[in-house]
Amino acid sequence: MSYIPRLKKEYKSNVVARLIKEFSYDNIMQVPKLEKIVISKGVGSAVNDKKLIDHAINEITEISGQKAIATISKKDVASFKLRKGMPVGVKVTLRGERMYEFLDRFVTTALPRVRDFNGVKSTGFDGRGNYNLGITEQIIFPEINIDKINKISGMDITFVTSAKTDTEAMQLLSELGLPFKKKNDENKHTLDNKTKEVEEAPVVEEAPAAEEAPVVEEAPVVEEAPAAEEAPAAEEAPVVEASAAEEALDAEEAPAAEEIPEGELNEEEENNKEN
């Protein structure tokens, strides 16, 4: 009798029937399934120390139960002192029985050892039915000996499914045992983390205020004496032309000339002519 992993048996006997009922598939071939699991790890510091690649390969091999391979750079990057063809990471692809065995160990043994674990995020889907999950510490896997590791590091785990939508893929992985956070729990967890960060933030003590210099009393302002009011300008007497004034005086002083009748005036003129 051939060996069948527990999760694979669970998928065929129960999960398929529940997915058909949930999404009303017409054919059993439409039911999404888990195709492969890819475990990858970047080792950027291997540019200076190539032994780190060997350590990463051994760790991923122990975790997955399958020999891991090194990934090489595809181009030169001068700012990182990186040459084309240099090893910069490690990966392994699991299929079939090993895929189901790793998922079983990951769900039942590794995830419960995560510190403050409240479920995995449901925001790691790529829109095509694939799910990406990041692990921050490799020591959550019981296969890793803490005494032999040289550095705490993480890895990325990608679950590739045949589902056409993220909803179907999420339902499939949930049926296989992957614990997703609910939206309300995610919002609450985010608020709790923000509150915790605010509480843990060190309180910056304010520097003692510098002593204020004594205020110098201002000298009393001497009010300027009100300016003397200017005397109203004397109105200039109207200038009377001298000739007109004199004529007026002469007219007043000189007695009015007596009018001489015309007949007497002619006699006087004749006498004057004779003389």
VEXPA-231768 format. One record per residue (C-alpha): residue in three letters; x, y, z; chain. Coordinates in nm, 2 decimals. Layout:
<pts>
+--------+--------+--------+--------+--------+
! residu !     c1 !     c2 !     c3 ! chaine !
+--------+--------+--------+--------+--------+
!    Ala !      X !      Y !      Z !      A !
...
+--------+--------+--------+--------+--------+
</pts>
This chain:
<pts>
+--------+--------+--------+--------+--------+
! residu !     c1 !     c2 !     c3 ! chaine !
+--------+--------+--------+--------+--------+
!    Met !   0.00 !   0.00 !   0.00 !      A !
!    Ser !   0.15 !   0.33 !  -0.11 !      A !
!    Tyr !   0.19 !   0.62 !   0.13 !      A !
!    Ile !  -0.06 !   0.91 !   0.10 !      A !
!    Pro !   0.00 !   1.23 !   0.30 !      A !
!    Arg !  -0.27 !   1.33 !   0.54 !      A !
!    Leu !  -0.36 !   1.66 !   0.38 !      A !
!    Lys !  -0.37 !   1.50 !   0.03 !      A !
!    Lys !  -0.62 !   1.24 !   0.16 !      A !
!    Glu !  -0.82 !   1.52 !   0.33 !      A !
!    Tyr !  -0.83 !   1.72 !   0.01 !      A !
!    Lys !  -0.96 !   1.43 !  -0.20 !      A !
!    Ser !  -1.22 !   1.31 !   0.05 !      A !
!    Asn !  -1.36 !   1.63 !   0.20 !      A !
!    Val !  -1.22 !   1.95 !   0.06 !      A !
!    Val !  -1.33 !   1.89 !  -0.30 !      A !
!    Ala !  -1.69 !   1.82 !  -0.20 !      A !
!    Arg !  -1.70 !   2.14 !   0.01 !      A !
!    Leu !  -1.55 !   2.35 !  -0.27 !      A !
!    Ile !  -1.80 !   2.22 !  -0.52 !      A !
!    Lys !  -2.09 !   2.30 !  -0.28 !      A !
!    Glu !  -1.94 !   2.65 !  -0.21 !      A !
!    Phe !  -1.88 !   2.77 !  -0.57 !      A !
!    Ser !  -2.13 !   2.54 !  -0.76 !      A !
!    Tyr !  -1.88 !   2.39 !  -1.00 !      A !
!    Asp !  -2.02 !   2.19 !  -1.29 !      A !
!    Asn !  -1.72 !   1.96 !  -1.33 !      A !
!    Ile !  -1.49 !   1.82 !  -1.07 !      A !
!    Met !  -1.19 !   1.93 !  -1.29 !      A !
!    Gln !  -1.29 !   2.29 !  -1.22 !      A !
!    Val !  -1.21 !   2.25 !  -0.85 !      A !
!    Pro !  -0.89 !   2.44 !  -0.77 !      A !
!    Lys !  -0.59 !   2.25 !  -0.63 !      A !
!    Leu !  -0.25 !   2.32 !  -0.49 !      A !
!    Glu !   0.01 !   2.28 !  -0.76 !      A !
!    Lys !   0.34 !   2.37 !  -0.59 !      A !
!    Ile !   0.51 !   2.55 !  -0.30 !      A !
!    Val !   0.82 !   2.76 !  -0.36 !      A !
!    Ile !   1.05 !   2.85 !  -0.07 !      A !
!    Ser !   1.30 !   3.12 !  -0.15 !      A !
!    Lys !   1.55 !   3.32 !   0.05 !      A !
!    Gly !   1.77 !   3.61 !  -0.04 !      A !
!    Val !   2.13 !   3.62 !   0.08 !      A !
!    Gly !   2.26 !   3.96 !  -0.02 !      A !
!    Ser !   2.55 !   3.95 !   0.22 !      A !
!    Ala !   2.69 !   3.65 !   0.03 !      A !
!    Val !   2.87 !   3.90 !  -0.21 !      A !
!    Asn !   3.13 !   3.94 !   0.06 !      A !
!    Asp !   3.11 !   3.60 !   0.22 !      A !
!    Lys !   3.03 !   3.30 !   0.00 !      A !
!    Lys !   3.00 !   3.06 !   0.30 !      A !
!    Leu !   2.66 !   3.22 !   0.38 !      A !
!    Ile !   2.51 !   3.06 !   0.07 !      A !
!    Asp !   2.61 !   2.71 !   0.20 !      A !
!    His !   2.45 !   2.78 !   0.53 !      A !
!    Ala !   2.13 !   2.90 !   0.36 !      A !
!    Ile !   2.12 !   2.59 !   0.14 !      A !
!    Asn !   2.15 !   2.36 !   0.44 !      A !
!    Glu !   1.88 !   2.54 !   0.63 !      A !
!    Ile !   1.63 !   2.53 !   0.34 !      A !
!    Thr !   1.71 !   2.17 !   0.27 !      A !
!    Glu !   1.64 !   2.07 !   0.63 !      A !
!    Ile !   1.31 !   2.27 !   0.64 !      A !
!    Ser !   1.17 !   2.14 !   0.31 !      A !
!    Gly !   1.32 !   1.78 !   0.30 !      A !
!    Gln !   1.44 !   1.85 !  -0.06 !      A !
!    Lys !   1.78 !   1.97 !  -0.18 !      A !
!    Ala !   1.78 !   2.34 !  -0.24 !      A !
!    Ile !   1.97 !   2.52 !  -0.51 !      A !
!    Ala !   2.15 !   2.86 !  -0.52 !      A !
!    Thr !   2.00 !   3.14 !  -0.74 !      A !
!    Ile !   2.25 !   3.35 !  -0.93 !      A !
!    Ser !   2.24 !   3.72 !  -1.03 !      A !
!    Lys !   2.13 !   3.80 !  -1.39 !      A !
!    Lys !   2.32 !   4.13 !  -1.43 !      A !
!    Asp !   2.60 !   4.34 !  -1.29 !      A !
!    Val !   2.51 !   4.60 !  -1.02 !      A !
!    Ala !   2.81 !   4.82 !  -0.95 !      A !
!    Ser !   2.65 !   4.99 !  -0.65 !      A !
!    Phe !   2.62 !   4.65 !  -0.47 !      A !
!    Lys !   2.95 !   4.52 !  -0.60 !      A !
!    Leu !   2.76 !   4.25 !  -0.77 !      A !
!    Arg !   2.88 !   4.06 !  -1.08 !      A !
!    Lys !   2.67 !   3.86 !  -1.32 !      A !
!    Gly !   2.65 !   3.49 !  -1.22 !      A !
!    Met !   2.73 !   3.54 !  -0.85 !      A !
!    Pro !   2.50 !   3.34 !  -0.60 !      A !
!    Val !   2.27 !   3.58 !  -0.42 !      A !
!    Gly !   1.99 !   3.35 !  -0.29 !      A !
!    Val !   1.85 !   3.00 !  -0.23 !      A !
!    Lys !   1.52 !   2.84 !  -0.35 !      A !
!    Val !   1.34 !   2.51 !  -0.36 !      A !
!    Thr !   1.02 !   2.40 !  -0.54 !      A !
!    Leu !   0.80 !   2.13 !  -0.37 !      A !
!    Arg !   0.54 !   1.92 !  -0.56 !      A !
!    Gly !   0.33 !   1.61 !  -0.49 !      A !
!    Glu !   0.37 !   1.43 !  -0.16 !      A !
!    Arg !   0.65 !   1.66 !  -0.03 !      A !
!    Met !   0.44 !   1.96 !  -0.09 !      A !
!    Tyr !   0.16 !   1.83 !   0.12 !      A !
!    Glu !   0.40 !   1.71 !   0.39 !      A !
!    Phe !   0.56 !   2.05 !   0.42 !      A !
!    Leu !   0.22 !   2.22 !   0.43 !      A !
!    Asp !   0.11 !   1.99 !   0.71 !      A !
!    Arg !   0.42 !   2.05 !   0.92 !      A !
!    Phe !   0.40 !   2.43 !   0.84 !      A !
!    Val !   0.04 !   2.46 !   0.96 !      A !
!    Thr !   0.05 !   2.22 !   1.26 !      A !
!    Thr !   0.40 !   2.28 !   1.40 !      A !
!    Ala !   0.58 !   2.59 !   1.26 !      A !
!    Leu !   0.31 !   2.86 !   1.27 !      A !
!    Pro !   0.20 !   2.80 !   1.63 !      A !
!    Arg !   0.57 !   2.87 !   1.73 !      A !
!    Val !   0.55 !   3.22 !   1.58 !      A !
!    Arg !   0.57 !   3.49 !   1.85 !      A !
!    Asp !   0.23 !   3.67 !   1.91 !      A !
!    Phe !   0.07 !   3.47 !   1.63 !      A !
!    Asn !  -0.28 !   3.58 !   1.54 !      A !
!    Gly !  -0.31 !   3.43 !   1.19 !      A !
!    Val !  -0.16 !   3.50 !   0.85 !      A !
!    Lys !  -0.26 !   3.81 !   0.65 !      A !
!    Ser !  -0.51 !   3.78 !   0.38 !      A !
!    Thr !  -0.35 !   4.05 !   0.17 !      A !
!    Gly !  -0.08 !   3.83 !   0.01 !      A !
!    Phe !  -0.28 !   3.72 !  -0.30 !      A !
!    Asp !  -0.16 !   3.84 !  -0.64 !      A !
!    Gly !  -0.49 !   3.84 !  -0.82 !      A !
!    Arg !  -0.43 !   3.51 !  -1.00 !      A !
!    Gly !  -0.49 !   3.27 !  -0.72 !      A !
!    Asn !  -0.14 !   3.26 !  -0.58 !      A !
!    Tyr !  -0.05 !   3.35 !  -0.22 !      A !
!    Asn !   0.28 !   3.49 !  -0.09 !      A !
!    Leu !   0.37 !   3.46 !   0.28 !      A !
!    Gly !   0.68 !   3.61 !   0.45 !      A !
!    Ile !   0.85 !   3.44 !   0.75 !      A !
!    Thr !   1.08 !   3.67 !   0.96 !      A !
!    Glu !   1.26 !   3.39 !   1.16 !      A !
!    Gln !   1.37 !   3.05 !   1.04 !      A !
!    Ile !   1.39 !   2.92 !   1.39 !      A !
!    Ile !   1.01 !   2.86 !   1.40 !      A !
!    Phe !   1.07 !   2.53 !   1.21 !      A !
!    Pro !   1.16 !   2.25 !   1.45 !      A !
!    Glu !   1.42 !   2.11 !   1.20 !      A !
!    Ile !   1.65 !   2.41 !   1.26 !      A !
!    Asn !   1.90 !   2.38 !   1.55 !      A !
!    Ile !   1.93 !   2.72 !   1.71 !      A !
!    Asp !   2.28 !   2.64 !   1.83 !      A !
!    Lys !   2.41 !   2.59 !   1.47 !      A !
!    Ile !   2.26 !   2.90 !   1.30 !      A !
!    Asn !   2.49 !   3.20 !   1.25 !      A !
!    Lys !   2.22 !   3.46 !   1.18 !      A !
!    Ile !   1.84 !   3.50 !   1.23 !      A !
!    Ser !   1.69 !   3.55 !   0.88 !      A !
!    Gly !   1.36 !   3.50 !   0.71 !      A !
!    Met !   1.22 !   3.35 !   0.39 !      A !
!    Asp !   0.93 !   3.38 !   0.14 !      A !
!    Ile !   0.69 !   3.10 !   0.08 !      A !
!    Thr !   0.47 !   3.10 !  -0.23 !      A !
!    Phe !   0.16 !   2.88 !  -0.26 !      A !
!    Val !   0.07 !   2.83 !  -0.63 !      A !
!    Thr !  -0.28 !   2.71 !  -0.70 !      A !
!    Ser !  -0.50 !   2.65 !  -1.01 !      A !
!    Ala !  -0.77 !   2.88 !  -0.88 !      A !
!    Lys !  -0.88 !   3.16 !  -1.12 !      A !
!    Thr !  -0.97 !   3.41 !  -0.84 !      A !
!    Asp !  -0.83 !   3.51 !  -0.50 !      A !
!    Thr !  -1.15 !   3.41 !  -0.33 !      A !
!    Glu !  -1.13 !   3.05 !  -0.45 !      A !
!    Ala !  -0.76 !   3.03 !  -0.37 !      A !
!    Met !  -0.83 !   3.17 !  -0.02 !      A !
!    Gln !  -1.11 !   2.92 !   0.04 !      A !
!    Leu !  -0.89 !   2.63 !  -0.08 !      A !
!    Leu !  -0.60 !   2.72 !   0.15 !      A !
!    Ser !  -0.83 !   2.77 !   0.44 !      A !
!    Glu !  -0.97 !   2.42 !   0.39 !      A !
!    Leu !  -0.62 !   2.29 !   0.38 !      A !
!    Gly !  -0.56 !   2.44 !   0.73 !      A !
!    Leu !  -0.39 !   2.78 !   0.66 !      A !
!    Pro !  -0.53 !   3.02 !   0.93 !      A !
!    Phe !  -0.62 !   3.35 !   0.78 !      A !
!    Lys !  -0.70 !   3.66 !   0.99 !      A !
!    Lys !  -1.05 !   3.80 !   0.96 !      A !
!    Lys !  -1.08 !   4.16 !   0.85 !      A !
!    Asn !  -1.21 !   4.28 !   1.19 !      A !
!    Asp !  -0.91 !   4.10 !   1.36 !      A !
!    Glu !  -0.67 !   4.25 !   1.12 !      A !
!    Asn !  -0.80 !   4.60 !   1.19 !      A !
!    Lys !  -0.79 !   4.54 !   1.57 !      A !
!    His !  -0.44 !   4.40 !   1.55 !      A !
!    Thr !  -0.32 !   4.70 !   1.35 !      A !
!    Leu !  -0.47 !   4.94 !   1.62 !      A !
!    Asp !  -0.31 !   4.74 !   1.90 !      A !
!    Asn !   0.03 !   4.76 !   1.73 !      A !
!    Lys !   0.00 !   5.13 !   1.69 !      A !
!    Thr !  -0.10 !   5.17 !   2.05 !      A !
!    Lys !   0.18 !   4.95 !   2.16 !      A !
!    Glu !   0.43 !   5.15 !   1.96 !      A !
!    Val !   0.31 !   5.48 !   2.11 !      A !
!    Glu !   0.33 !   5.34 !   2.46 !      A !
!    Glu !   0.68 !   5.20 !   2.40 !      A !
!    Ala !   0.81 !   5.51 !   2.24 !      A !
!    Pro !   1.06 !   5.68 !   2.48 !      A !
!    Val !   0.94 !   6.00 !   2.63 !      A !
!    Val !   1.17 !   6.28 !   2.53 !      A !
!    Glu !   1.23 !   6.50 !   2.83 !      A !
!    Glu !   1.21 !   6.86 !   2.76 !      A !
!    Ala !   1.53 !   7.06 !   2.81 !      A !
!    Pro !   1.50 !   7.30 !   3.11 !      A !
!    Ala !   1.40 !   7.64 !   2.99 !      A !
!    Ala !   1.68 !   7.89 !   2.99 !      A !
!    Glu !   1.65 !   8.15 !   3.27 !      A !
!    Glu !   1.50 !   8.46 !   3.13 !      A !
!    Ala !   1.72 !   8.77 !   3.15 !      A !
!    Pro !   1.60 !   9.04 !   3.39 !      A !
!    Val !   1.38 !   9.28 !   3.20 !      A !
!    Val !   1.53 !   9.62 !   3.18 !      A !
!    Glu !   1.28 !   9.88 !   3.27 !      A !
!    Glu !   1.23 !  10.12 !   2.99 !      A !
!    Ala !   1.31 !  10.49 !   3.05 !      A !
!    Pro !   0.99 !  10.69 !   3.08 !      A !
!    Val !   0.90 !  10.84 !   2.76 !      A !
!    Val !   0.91 !  11.22 !   2.78 !      A !
!    Glu !   0.60 !  11.36 !   2.61 !      A !
!    Glu !   0.68 !  11.63 !   2.37 !      A !
!    Ala !   0.53 !  11.97 !   2.45 !      A !
!    Pro !   0.23 !  12.04 !   2.23 !      A !
!    Ala !   0.34 !  12.27 !   1.95 !      A !
!    Ala !   0.23 !  12.63 !   1.99 !      A !
!    Glu !  -0.06 !  12.70 !   1.79 !      A !
!    Glu !   0.03 !  12.92 !   1.50 !      A !
!    Ala !  -0.12 !  13.26 !   1.51 !      A !
!    Pro !  -0.38 !  13.31 !   1.25 !      A !
!    Ala !  -0.23 !  13.48 !   0.96 !      A !
!    Ala !  -0.33 !  13.85 !   0.94 !      A !
!    Glu !  -0.55 !  13.91 !   0.65 !      A !
!    Glu !  -0.37 !  14.12 !   0.40 !      A !
!    Ala !  -0.54 !  14.44 !   0.33 !      A !
!    Pro !  -0.65 !  14.47 !  -0.02 !      A !
!    Val !  -0.39 !  14.65 !  -0.21 !      A !
!    Val !  -0.54 !  14.96 !  -0.36 !      A !
!    Glu !  -0.36 !  15.10 !  -0.65 !      A !
!    Ala !  -0.19 !  15.43 !  -0.57 !      A !
!    Ser !  -0.33 !  15.62 !  -0.87 !      A !
!    Ala !  -0.68 !  15.53 !  -0.78 !      A !
!    Ala !  -0.64 !  15.63 !  -0.41 !      A !
!    Glu !  -0.49 !  15.96 !  -0.50 !      A !
!    Glu !  -0.76 !  16.04 !  -0.74 !      A !
!    Ala !  -1.01 !  15.95 !  -0.47 !      A !
!    Leu !  -0.84 !  16.19 !  -0.22 !      A !
!    Asp !  -0.81 !  16.47 !  -0.48 !      A !
!    Ala !  -1.17 !  16.42 !  -0.56 !      A !
!    Glu !  -1.27 !  16.46 !  -0.19 !      A !
!    Glu !  -1.03 !  16.76 !  -0.11 !      A !
!    Ala !  -1.07 !  16.97 !  -0.43 !      A !
!    Pro !  -1.39 !  17.17 !  -0.43 !      A !
!    Ala !  -1.61 !  17.09 !  -0.71 !      A !
!    Ala !  -1.55 !  17.33 !  -1.00 !      A !
!    Glu !  -1.84 !  17.56 !  -1.05 !      A !
!    Glu !  -2.00 !  17.51 !  -1.38 !      A !
!    Ile !  -1.97 !  17.82 !  -1.61 !      A !
!    Pro !  -2.25 !  17.89 !  -1.84 !      A !
!    Glu !  -2.16 !  17.86 !  -2.21 !      A !
!    Gly !  -2.22 !  18.23 !  -2.29 !      A !
!    Glu !  -1.98 !  18.35 !  -2.02 !      A !
!    Leu !  -1.71 !  18.10 !  -2.13 !      A !
!    Asn !  -1.72 !  18.24 !  -2.49 !      A !
!    Glu !  -1.67 !  18.60 !  -2.36 !      A !
!    Glu !  -1.37 !  18.51 !  -2.16 !      A !
!    Glu !  -1.21 !  18.33 !  -2.45 !      A !
!    Glu !  -1.26 !  18.63 !  -2.67 !      A !
!    Asn !  -1.10 !  18.87 !  -2.41 !      A !
!    Asn !  -0.81 !  18.64 !  -2.38 !      A !
!    Lys !  -0.76 !  18.64 !  -2.76 !      A !
!    Glu !  -0.76 !  19.03 !  -2.77 !      A !
!    Asn !  -0.51 !  19.06 !  -2.50 !      A !
+--------+--------+--------+--------+--------+
</pts>
